[in-house]
Amino acid sequence: MQFYRKTRKGFGETLLKPLAKIFIYIIILMVIIFLVGRLDLPAPN
């Protein structure tokens, strides 16, 4: 029971870490795009 739990946790961690990094990068990119879009919209007028 303990061994199964440990392997499952390890599998979850190895799967979750790259997904979390990708998710964080996507959020940062979206925030930057949103901020740039808000700054660029009033500039041409």
mmCIF entry with sequence, helices, sheets and N, C-alpha, C, O atoms, coordinates in Angstrom:
data_MODEL
# 
_entry.id   MODEL 
# 
_entity.id                         1 
_entity.type                       polymer 
_entity.pdbx_number_of_molecules   1 
# 
_entity_poly.entity_id                      1 
_entity_poly.type                           'polypeptide(L)' 
_entity_poly.nstd_linkage                   no 
_entity_poly.nstd_monomer                   no 
_entity_poly.pdbx_seq_one_letter_code       MQFYRKTRKGFGETLLKPLAKIFIYIIILMVIIFLVGRLDLPAPN 
_entity_poly.pdbx_seq_one_letter_code_can   MQFYRKTRKGFGETLLKPLAKIFIYIIILMVIIFLVGRLDLPAPN 
_entity_poly.pdbx_strand_id                 A 
# 
loop_
_entity_poly_seq.entity_id 
_entity_poly_seq.num 
_entity_poly_seq.mon_id 
_entity_poly_seq.hetero 
1 1  MET n 
1 2  GLN n 
1 3  PHE n 
1 4  TYR n 
1 5  ARG n 
1 6  LYS n 
1 7  THR n 
1 8  ARG n 
1 9  LYS n 
1 10 GLY n 
1 11 PHE n 
1 12 GLY n 
1 13 GLU n 
1 14 THR n 
1 15 LEU n 
1 16 LEU n 
1 17 LYS n 
1 18 PRO n 
1 19 LEU n 
1 20 ALA n 
1 21 LYS n 
1 22 ILE n 
1 23 PHE n 
1 24 ILE n 
1 25 TYR n 
1 26 ILE n 
1 27 ILE n 
1 28 ILE n 
1 29 LEU n 
1 30 MET n 
1 31 VAL n 
1 32 ILE n 
1 33 ILE n 
1 34 PHE n 
1 35 LEU n 
1 36 VAL n 
1 37 GLY n 
1 38 ARG n 
1 39 LEU n 
1 40 ASP n 
1 41 LEU n 
1 42 PRO n 
1 43 ALA n 
1 44 PRO n 
1 45 ASN n 
# 
_struct_asym.id          A 
_struct_asym.entity_id   1 
# 
_struct_conf.conf_type_id            HELX_P 
_struct_conf.id                      HELX_P1 
_struct_conf.pdbx_PDB_helix_id       AA1 
_struct_conf.beg_label_comp_id       GLN 
_struct_conf.beg_label_asym_id       A 
_struct_conf.beg_label_seq_id        2 
_struct_conf.pdbx_beg_PDB_ins_code   ? 
_struct_conf.end_label_comp_id       ASP 
_struct_conf.end_label_asym_id       A 
_struct_conf.end_label_seq_id        40 
_struct_conf.pdbx_end_PDB_ins_code   ? 
_struct_conf.beg_auth_comp_id        GLN 
_struct_conf.beg_auth_asym_id        A 
_struct_conf.beg_auth_seq_id         2 
_struct_conf.end_auth_comp_id        ASP 
_struct_conf.end_auth_asym_id        A 
_struct_conf.end_auth_seq_id         40 
_struct_conf.pdbx_PDB_helix_class    1 
_struct_conf.details                 ? 
_struct_conf.pdbx_PDB_helix_length   39 
# 
_struct_conf_type.id          HELX_P 
_struct_conf_type.criteria    ? 
_struct_conf_type.reference   ? 
# 
loop_
_atom_site.group_PDB 
_atom_site.id 
_atom_site.type_symbol 
_atom_site.label_atom_id 
_atom_site.label_alt_id 
_atom_site.label_comp_id 
_atom_site.label_asym_id 
_atom_site.label_entity_id 
_atom_site.label_seq_id 
_atom_site.pdbx_PDB_ins_code 
_atom_site.Cartn_x 
_atom_site.Cartn_y 
_atom_site.Cartn_z 
_atom_site.occupancy 
_atom_site.B_iso_or_equiv 
_atom_site.pdbx_formal_charge 
_atom_site.auth_seq_id 
_atom_site.auth_comp_id 
_atom_site.auth_asym_id 
_atom_site.auth_atom_id 
_atom_site.pdbx_PDB_model_num 
ATOM 1   N N  . MET A 1 1  ? 0.840  -1.205 0.000   1.00 0.00 ? 1  MET A N  1 
ATOM 2   C CA . MET A 1 1  ? 0.000  0.000  0.000   1.00 0.00 ? 1  MET A CA 1 
ATOM 3   C C  . MET A 1 1  ? 0.882  1.266  0.000   1.00 0.00 ? 1  MET A C  1 
ATOM 4   O O  . MET A 1 1  ? 0.651  2.195  -0.774  1.00 0.00 ? 1  MET A O  1 
ATOM 5   N N  . GLN A 1 2  ? 1.886  1.281  0.874   1.00 0.00 ? 2  GLN A N  1 
ATOM 6   C CA . GLN A 1 2  ? 2.778  2.443  0.943   1.00 0.00 ? 2  GLN A CA 1 
ATOM 7   C C  . GLN A 1 2  ? 3.567  2.621  -0.352  1.00 0.00 ? 2  GLN A C  1 
ATOM 8   O O  . GLN A 1 2  ? 3.725  3.741  -0.837  1.00 0.00 ? 2  GLN A O  1 
ATOM 9   N N  . PHE A 1 3  ? 4.066  1.508  -0.913  1.00 0.00 ? 3  PHE A N  1 
ATOM 10  C CA . PHE A 1 3  ? 4.877  1.557  -2.136  1.00 0.00 ? 3  PHE A CA 1 
ATOM 11  C C  . PHE A 1 3  ? 4.044  2.107  -3.294  1.00 0.00 ? 3  PHE A C  1 
ATOM 12  O O  . PHE A 1 3  ? 4.521  2.932  -4.073  1.00 0.00 ? 3  PHE A O  1 
ATOM 13  N N  . TYR A 1 4  ? 2.805  1.649  -3.399  1.00 0.00 ? 4  TYR A N  1 
ATOM 14  C CA . TYR A 1 4  ? 1.896  2.121  -4.456  1.00 0.00 ? 4  TYR A CA 1 
ATOM 15  C C  . TYR A 1 4  ? 1.655  3.630  -4.319  1.00 0.00 ? 4  TYR A C  1 
ATOM 16  O O  . TYR A 1 4  ? 1.652  4.375  -5.299  1.00 0.00 ? 4  TYR A O  1 
ATOM 17  N N  . ARG A 1 5  ? 1.458  4.041  -3.085  1.00 0.00 ? 5  ARG A N  1 
ATOM 18  C CA . ARG A 1 5  ? 1.212  5.447  -2.800  1.00 0.00 ? 5  ARG A CA 1 
ATOM 19  C C  . ARG A 1 5  ? 2.431  6.296  -3.199  1.00 0.00 ? 5  ARG A C  1 
ATOM 20  O O  . ARG A 1 5  ? 2.294  7.367  -3.791  1.00 0.00 ? 5  ARG A O  1 
ATOM 21  N N  . LYS A 1 6  ? 3.618  5.792  -2.860  1.00 0.00 ? 6  LYS A N  1 
ATOM 22  C CA . LYS A 1 6  ? 4.859  6.510  -3.140  1.00 0.00 ? 6  LYS A CA 1 
ATOM 23  C C  . LYS A 1 6  ? 5.088  6.643  -4.653  1.00 0.00 ? 6  LYS A C  1 
ATOM 24  O O  . LYS A 1 6  ? 5.445  7.719  -5.135  1.00 0.00 ? 6  LYS A O  1 
ATOM 25  N N  . THR A 1 7  ? 4.884  5.555  -5.398  1.00 0.00 ? 7  THR A N  1 
ATOM 26  C CA . THR A 1 7  ? 5.101  5.584  -6.847  1.00 0.00 ? 7  THR A CA 1 
ATOM 27  C C  . THR A 1 7  ? 4.077  6.512  -7.506  1.00 0.00 ? 7  THR A C  1 
ATOM 28  O O  . THR A 1 7  ? 4.407  7.241  -8.441  1.00 0.00 ? 7  THR A O  1 
ATOM 29  N N  . ARG A 1 8  ? 2.848  6.483  -7.023  1.00 0.00 ? 8  ARG A N  1 
ATOM 30  C CA . ARG A 1 8  ? 1.807  7.339  -7.583  1.00 0.00 ? 8  ARG A CA 1 
ATOM 31  C C  . ARG A 1 8  ? 2.149  8.815  -7.353  1.00 0.00 ? 8  ARG A C  1 
ATOM 32  O O  . ARG A 1 8  ? 1.970  9.647  -8.242  1.00 0.00 ? 8  ARG A O  1 
ATOM 33  N N  . LYS A 1 9  ? 2.639  9.125  -6.159  1.00 0.00 ? 9  LYS A N  1 
ATOM 34  C CA . LYS A 1 9  ? 3.014  10.501 -5.829  1.00 0.00 ? 9  LYS A CA 1 
ATOM 35  C C  . LYS A 1 9  ? 4.174  10.962 -6.722  1.00 0.00 ? 9  LYS A C  1 
ATOM 36  O O  . LYS A 1 9  ? 4.163  12.081 -7.236  1.00 0.00 ? 9  LYS A O  1 
ATOM 37  N N  . GLY A 1 10 ? 5.169  10.093 -6.900  1.00 0.00 ? 10 GLY A N  1 
ATOM 38  C CA . GLY A 1 10 ? 6.317  10.410 -7.752  1.00 0.00 ? 10 GLY A CA 1 
ATOM 39  C C  . GLY A 1 10 ? 5.891  10.649 -9.182  1.00 0.00 ? 10 GLY A C  1 
ATOM 40  O O  . GLY A 1 10 ? 6.362  11.587 -9.826  1.00 0.00 ? 10 GLY A O  1 
ATOM 41  N N  . PHE A 1 11 ? 5.000  9.805  -9.688  1.00 0.00 ? 11 PHE A N  1 
ATOM 42  C CA . PHE A 1 11 ? 4.480  9.957  -11.055 1.00 0.00 ? 11 PHE A CA 1 
ATOM 43  C C  . PHE A 1 11 ? 3.730  11.281 -11.184 1.00 0.00 ? 11 PHE A C  1 
ATOM 44  O O  . PHE A 1 11 ? 3.883  11.991 -12.179 1.00 0.00 ? 11 PHE A O  1 
ATOM 45  N N  . GLY A 1 12 ? 2.931  11.607 -10.192 1.00 0.00 ? 12 GLY A N  1 
ATOM 46  C CA . GLY A 1 12 ? 2.179  12.859 -10.189 1.00 0.00 ? 12 GLY A CA 1 
ATOM 47  C C  . GLY A 1 12 ? 3.102  14.067 -10.182 1.00 0.00 ? 12 GLY A C  1 
ATOM 48  O O  . GLY A 1 12 ? 2.849  15.048 -10.882 1.00 0.00 ? 12 GLY A O  1 
ATOM 49  N N  . GLU A 1 13 ? 4.164  14.003 -9.400  1.00 0.00 ? 13 GLU A N  1 
ATOM 50  C CA . GLU A 1 13 ? 5.121  15.108 -9.318  1.00 0.00 ? 13 GLU A CA 1 
ATOM 51  C C  . GLU A 1 13 ? 5.850  15.311 -10.640 1.00 0.00 ? 13 GLU A C  1 
ATOM 52  O O  . GLU A 1 13 ? 5.995  16.442 -11.103 1.00 0.00 ? 13 GLU A O  1 
ATOM 53  N N  . THR A 1 14 ? 6.311  14.216 -11.251 1.00 0.00 ? 14 THR A N  1 
ATOM 54  C CA . THR A 1 14 ? 7.049  14.324 -12.520 1.00 0.00 ? 14 THR A CA 1 
ATOM 55  C C  . THR A 1 14 ? 6.126  14.846 -13.621 1.00 0.00 ? 14 THR A C  1 
ATOM 56  O O  . THR A 1 14 ? 6.578  15.551 -14.524 1.00 0.00 ? 14 THR A O  1 
ATOM 57  N N  . LEU A 1 15 ? 4.854  14.510 -13.555 1.00 0.00 ? 15 LEU A N  1 
ATOM 58  C CA . LEU A 1 15 ? 3.886  14.965 -14.556 1.00 0.00 ? 15 LEU A CA 1 
ATOM 59  C C  . LEU A 1 15 ? 3.459  16.406 -14.270 1.00 0.00 ? 15 LEU A C  1 
ATOM 60  O O  . LEU A 1 15 ? 3.232  17.188 -15.194 1.00 0.00 ? 15 LEU A O  1 
ATOM 61  N N  . LEU A 1 16 ? 3.351  16.748 -12.987 1.00 0.00 ? 16 LEU A N  1 
ATOM 62  C CA . LEU A 1 16 ? 2.812  18.048 -12.583 1.00 0.00 ? 16 LEU A CA 1 
ATOM 63  C C  . LEU A 1 16 ? 3.822  19.177 -12.746 1.00 0.00 ? 16 LEU A C  1 
ATOM 64  O O  . LEU A 1 16 ? 3.451  20.285 -13.135 1.00 0.00 ? 16 LEU A O  1 
ATOM 65  N N  . LYS A 1 17 ? 5.098  18.911 -12.452 1.00 0.00 ? 17 LYS A N  1 
ATOM 66  C CA . LYS A 1 17 ? 6.116  19.972 -12.505 1.00 0.00 ? 17 LYS A CA 1 
ATOM 67  C C  . LYS A 1 17 ? 6.233  20.622 -13.886 1.00 0.00 ? 17 LYS A C  1 
ATOM 68  O O  . LYS A 1 17 ? 6.170  21.849 -13.962 1.00 0.00 ? 17 LYS A O  1 
ATOM 69  N N  . PRO A 1 18 ? 6.399  19.868 -14.987 1.00 0.00 ? 18 PRO A N  1 
ATOM 70  C CA . PRO A 1 18 ? 6.464  20.522 -16.307 1.00 0.00 ? 18 PRO A CA 1 
ATOM 71  C C  . PRO A 1 18 ? 5.149  21.212 -16.681 1.00 0.00 ? 18 PRO A C  1 
ATOM 72  O O  . PRO A 1 18 ? 5.164  22.277 -17.298 1.00 0.00 ? 18 PRO A O  1 
ATOM 73  N N  . LEU A 1 19 ? 4.027  20.620 -16.318 1.00 0.00 ? 19 LEU A N  1 
ATOM 74  C CA . LEU A 1 19 ? 2.719  21.225 -16.608 1.00 0.00 ? 19 LEU A CA 1 
ATOM 75  C C  . LEU A 1 19 ? 2.555  22.541 -15.860 1.00 0.00 ? 19 LEU A C  1 
ATOM 76  O O  . LEU A 1 19 ? 2.036  23.511 -16.413 1.00 0.00 ? 19 LEU A O  1 
ATOM 77  N N  . ALA A 1 20 ? 2.996  22.579 -14.607 1.00 0.00 ? 20 ALA A N  1 
ATOM 78  C CA . ALA A 1 20 ? 2.911  23.800 -13.805 1.00 0.00 ? 20 ALA A CA 1 
ATOM 79  C C  . ALA A 1 20 ? 3.775  24.899 -14.410 1.00 0.00 ? 20 ALA A C  1 
ATOM 80  O O  . ALA A 1 20 ? 3.359  26.056 -14.472 1.00 0.00 ? 20 ALA A O  1 
ATOM 81  N N  . LYS A 1 21 ? 4.988  24.537 -14.858 1.00 0.00 ? 21 LYS A N  1 
ATOM 82  C CA . LYS A 1 21 ? 5.882  25.517 -15.496 1.00 0.00 ? 21 LYS A CA 1 
ATOM 83  C C  . LYS A 1 21 ? 5.247  26.077 -16.759 1.00 0.00 ? 21 LYS A C  1 
ATOM 84  O O  . LYS A 1 21 ? 5.255  27.289 -16.973 1.00 0.00 ? 21 LYS A O  1 
ATOM 85  N N  . ILE A 1 22 ? 4.698  25.205 -17.598 1.00 0.00 ? 22 ILE A N  1 
ATOM 86  C CA . ILE A 1 22 ? 4.045  25.625 -18.845 1.00 0.00 ? 22 ILE A CA 1 
ATOM 87  C C  . ILE A 1 22 ? 2.864  26.548 -18.522 1.00 0.00 ? 22 ILE A C  1 
ATOM 88  O O  . ILE A 1 22 ? 2.677  27.579 -19.168 1.00 0.00 ? 22 ILE A O  1 
ATOM 89  N N  . PHE A 1 23 ? 2.078  26.168 -17.522 1.00 0.00 ? 23 PHE A N  1 
ATOM 90  C CA . PHE A 1 23 ? 0.910  26.952 -17.118 1.00 0.00 ? 23 PHE A CA 1 
ATOM 91  C C  . PHE A 1 23 ? 1.319  28.341 -16.639 1.00 0.00 ? 23 PHE A C  1 
ATOM 92  O O  . PHE A 1 23 ? 0.675  29.332 -16.985 1.00 0.00 ? 23 PHE A O  1 
ATOM 93  N N  . ILE A 1 24 ? 2.395  28.419 -15.838 1.00 0.00 ? 24 ILE A N  1 
ATOM 94  C CA . ILE A 1 24 ? 2.905  29.699 -15.327 1.00 0.00 ? 24 ILE A CA 1 
ATOM 95  C C  . ILE A 1 24 ? 3.392  30.569 -16.486 1.00 0.00 ? 24 ILE A C  1 
ATOM 96  O O  . ILE A 1 24 ? 3.107  31.765 -16.532 1.00 0.00 ? 24 ILE A O  1 
ATOM 97  N N  . TYR A 1 25 ? 4.133  29.960 -17.427 1.00 0.00 ? 25 TYR A N  1 
ATOM 98  C CA . TYR A 1 25 ? 4.623  30.713 -18.593 1.00 0.00 ? 25 TYR A CA 1 
ATOM 99  C C  . TYR A 1 25 ? 3.462  31.263 -19.423 1.00 0.00 ? 25 TYR A C  1 
ATOM 100 O O  . TYR A 1 25 ? 3.519  32.400 -19.890 1.00 0.00 ? 25 TYR A O  1 
ATOM 101 N N  . ILE A 1 26 ? 2.415  30.465 -19.607 1.00 0.00 ? 26 ILE A N  1 
ATOM 102 C CA . ILE A 1 26 ? 1.236  30.901 -20.371 1.00 0.00 ? 26 ILE A CA 1 
ATOM 103 C C  . ILE A 1 26 ? 0.564  32.083 -19.667 1.00 0.00 ? 26 ILE A C  1 
ATOM 104 O O  . ILE A 1 26 ? 0.178  33.054 -20.319 1.00 0.00 ? 26 ILE A O  1 
ATOM 105 N N  . ILE A 1 27 ? 0.423  32.006 -18.349 1.00 0.00 ? 27 ILE A N  1 
ATOM 106 C CA . ILE A 1 27 ? -0.199 33.091 -17.580 1.00 0.00 ? 27 ILE A CA 1 
ATOM 107 C C  . ILE A 1 27 ? 0.628  34.372 -17.709 1.00 0.00 ? 27 ILE A C  1 
ATOM 108 O O  . ILE A 1 27 ? 0.073  35.448 -17.933 1.00 0.00 ? 27 ILE A O  1 
ATOM 109 N N  . ILE A 1 28 ? 1.959  34.260 -17.566 1.00 0.00 ? 28 ILE A N  1 
ATOM 110 C CA . ILE A 1 28 ? 2.850  35.423 -17.682 1.00 0.00 ? 28 ILE A CA 1 
ATOM 111 C C  . ILE A 1 28 ? 2.730  36.041 -19.078 1.00 0.00 ? 28 ILE A C  1 
ATOM 112 O O  . ILE A 1 28 ? 2.622  37.259 -19.217 1.00 0.00 ? 28 ILE A O  1 
ATOM 113 N N  . LEU A 1 29 ? 2.750  35.187 -20.110 1.00 0.00 ? 29 LEU A N  1 
ATOM 114 C CA . LEU A 1 29 ? 2.615  35.673 -21.494 1.00 0.00 ? 29 LEU A CA 1 
ATOM 115 C C  . LEU A 1 29 ? 1.280  36.383 -21.697 1.00 0.00 ? 29 LEU A C  1 
ATOM 116 O O  . LEU A 1 29 ? 1.228  37.441 -22.324 1.00 0.00 ? 29 LEU A O  1 
ATOM 117 N N  . MET A 1 30 ? 0.206  35.809 -21.171 1.00 0.00 ? 30 MET A N  1 
ATOM 118 C CA . MET A 1 30 ? -1.122 36.416 -21.314 1.00 0.00 ? 30 MET A CA 1 
ATOM 119 C C  . MET A 1 30 ? -1.187 37.768 -20.612 1.00 0.00 ? 30 MET A C  1 
ATOM 120 O O  . MET A 1 30 ? -1.770 38.715 -21.140 1.00 0.00 ? 30 MET A O  1 
ATOM 121 N N  . VAL A 1 31 ? -0.589 37.863 -19.424 1.00 0.00 ? 31 VAL A N  1 
ATOM 122 C CA . VAL A 1 31 ? -0.572 39.125 -18.669 1.00 0.00 ? 31 VAL A CA 1 
ATOM 123 C C  . VAL A 1 31 ? 0.226  40.184 -19.435 1.00 0.00 ? 31 VAL A C  1 
ATOM 124 O O  . VAL A 1 31 ? -0.203 41.333 -19.534 1.00 0.00 ? 31 VAL A O  1 
ATOM 125 N N  . ILE A 1 32 ? 1.389  39.795 -19.978 1.00 0.00 ? 32 ILE A N  1 
ATOM 126 C CA . ILE A 1 32 ? 2.224  40.727 -20.757 1.00 0.00 ? 32 ILE A CA 1 
ATOM 127 C C  . ILE A 1 32 ? 1.462  41.204 -21.994 1.00 0.00 ? 32 ILE A C  1 
ATOM 128 O O  . ILE A 1 32 ? 1.436  42.400 -22.285 1.00 0.00 ? 32 ILE A O  1 
ATOM 129 N N  . ILE A 1 33 ? 0.842  40.271 -22.719 1.00 0.00 ? 33 ILE A N  1 
ATOM 130 C CA . ILE A 1 33 ? 0.065  40.621 -23.920 1.00 0.00 ? 33 ILE A CA 1 
ATOM 131 C C  . ILE A 1 33 ? -1.088 41.560 -23.554 1.00 0.00 ? 33 ILE A C  1 
ATOM 132 O O  . ILE A 1 33 ? -1.362 42.525 -24.267 1.00 0.00 ? 33 ILE A O  1 
ATOM 133 N N  . PHE A 1 34 ? -1.756 41.268 -22.442 1.00 0.00 ? 34 PHE A N  1 
ATOM 134 C CA . PHE A 1 34 ? -2.869 42.104 -21.975 1.00 0.00 ? 34 PHE A CA 1 
ATOM 135 C C  . PHE A 1 34 ? -2.398 43.518 -21.624 1.00 0.00 ? 34 PHE A C  1 
ATOM 136 O O  . PHE A 1 34 ? -3.038 44.499 -22.003 1.00 0.00 ? 34 PHE A O  1 
ATOM 137 N N  . LEU A 1 35 ? -1.278 43.622 -20.899 1.00 0.00 ? 35 LEU A N  1 
ATOM 138 C CA . LEU A 1 35 ? -0.729 44.925 -20.512 1.00 0.00 ? 35 LEU A CA 1 
ATOM 139 C C  . LEU A 1 35 ? -0.263 45.708 -21.733 1.00 0.00 ? 35 LEU A C  1 
ATOM 140 O O  . LEU A 1 35 ? -0.525 46.906 -21.837 1.00 0.00 ? 35 LEU A O  1 
ATOM 141 N N  . VAL A 1 36 ? 0.425  45.045 -22.656 1.00 0.00 ? 36 VAL A N  1 
ATOM 142 C CA . VAL A 1 36 ? 0.897  45.689 -23.889 1.00 0.00 ? 36 VAL A CA 1 
ATOM 143 C C  . VAL A 1 36 ? -0.303 46.165 -24.711 1.00 0.00 ? 36 VAL A C  1 
ATOM 144 O O  . VAL A 1 36 ? -0.288 47.272 -25.250 1.00 0.00 ? 36 VAL A O  1 
ATOM 145 N N  . GLY A 1 37 ? -1.329 45.339 -24.807 1.00 0.00 ? 37 GLY A N  1 
ATOM 146 C CA . GLY A 1 37 ? -2.543 45.707 -25.532 1.00 0.00 ? 37 GLY A CA 1 
ATOM 147 C C  . GLY A 1 37 ? -3.217 46.923 -24.922 1.00 0.00 ? 37 GLY A C  1 
ATOM 148 O O  . GLY A 1 37 ? -3.689 47.798 -25.649 1.00 0.00 ? 37 GLY A O  1 
ATOM 149 N N  . ARG A 1 38 ? -3.269 46.989 -23.609 1.00 0.00 ? 38 ARG A N  1 
ATOM 150 C CA . ARG A 1 38 ? -3.881 48.141 -22.926 1.00 0.00 ? 38 ARG A CA 1 
ATOM 151 C C  . ARG A 1 38 ? -3.040 49.401 -23.111 1.00 0.00 ? 38 ARG A C  1 
ATOM 152 O O  . ARG A 1 38 ? -3.594 50.495 -23.227 1.00 0.00 ? 38 ARG A O  1 
ATOM 153 N N  . LEU A 1 39 ? -1.729 49.271 -23.139 1.00 0.00 ? 39 LEU A N  1 
ATOM 154 C CA . LEU A 1 39 ? -0.841 50.423 -23.321 1.00 0.00 ? 39 LEU A CA 1 
ATOM 155 C C  . LEU A 1 39 ? -0.859 50.915 -24.767 1.00 0.00 ? 39 LEU A C  1 
ATOM 156 O O  . LEU A 1 39 ? -0.830 52.120 -25.016 1.00 0.00 ? 39 LEU A O  1 
ATOM 157 N N  . ASP A 1 40 ? -0.907 49.986 -25.716 1.00 0.00 ? 40 ASP A N  1 
ATOM 158 C CA . ASP A 1 40 ? -0.850 50.341 -27.134 1.00 0.00 ? 40 ASP A CA 1 
ATOM 159 C C  . ASP A 1 40 ? -2.176 50.901 -27.665 1.00 0.00 ? 40 ASP A C  1 
ATOM 160 O O  . ASP A 1 40 ? -2.169 51.660 -28.635 1.00 0.00 ? 40 ASP A O  1 
ATOM 161 N N  . LEU A 1 41 ? -3.299 50.549 -27.061 1.00 0.00 ? 41 LEU A N  1 
ATOM 162 C CA . LEU A 1 41 ? -4.591 51.027 -27.573 1.00 0.00 ? 41 LEU A CA 1 
ATOM 163 C C  . LEU A 1 41 ? -4.736 52.559 -27.508 1.00 0.00 ? 41 LEU A C  1 
ATOM 164 O O  . LEU A 1 41 ? -5.162 53.140 -28.506 1.00 0.00 ? 41 LEU A O  1 
ATOM 165 N N  . PRO A 1 42 ? -4.409 53.253 -26.396 1.00 0.00 ? 42 PRO A N  1 
ATOM 166 C CA . PRO A 1 42 ? -4.574 54.711 -26.384 1.00 0.00 ? 42 PRO A CA 1 
ATOM 167 C C  . PRO A 1 42 ? -3.472 55.461 -27.148 1.00 0.00 ? 42 PRO A C  1 
ATOM 168 O O  . PRO A 1 42 ? -3.672 56.616 -27.524 1.00 0.00 ? 42 PRO A O  1 
ATOM 169 N N  . ALA A 1 43 ? -2.321 54.830 -27.382 1.00 0.00 ? 43 ALA A N  1 
ATOM 170 C CA . ALA A 1 43 ? -1.168 55.497 -28.007 1.00 0.00 ? 43 ALA A CA 1 
ATOM 171 C C  . ALA A 1 43 ? -1.447 56.045 -29.418 1.00 0.00 ? 43 ALA A C  1 
ATOM 172 O O  . ALA A 1 43 ? -1.112 57.202 -29.671 1.00 0.00 ? 43 ALA A O  1 
ATOM 173 N N  . PRO A 1 44 ? -2.041 55.277 -30.352 1.00 0.00 ? 44 PRO A N  1 
ATOM 174 C CA . PRO A 1 44 ? -2.260 55.828 -31.707 1.00 0.00 ? 44 PRO A CA 1 
ATOM 175 C C  . PRO A 1 44 ? -3.229 57.015 -31.725 1.00 0.00 ? 44 PRO A C  1 
ATOM 176 O O  . PRO A 1 44 ? -3.116 57.880 -32.595 1.00 0.00 ? 44 PRO A O  1 
ATOM 177 N N  . ASN A 1 45 ? -4.179 57.075 -30.783 1.00 0.00 ? 45 ASN A N  1 
ATOM 178 C CA . ASN A 1 45 ? -5.126 58.186 -30.714 1.00 0.00 ? 45 ASN A CA 1 
ATOM 179 C C  . ASN A 1 45 ? -4.449 59.380 -30.049 1.00 0.00 ? 45 ASN A C  1 
ATOM 180 O O  . ASN A 1 45 ? -5.069 60.431 -29.887 1.00 0.00 ? 45 ASN A O  1 
# 
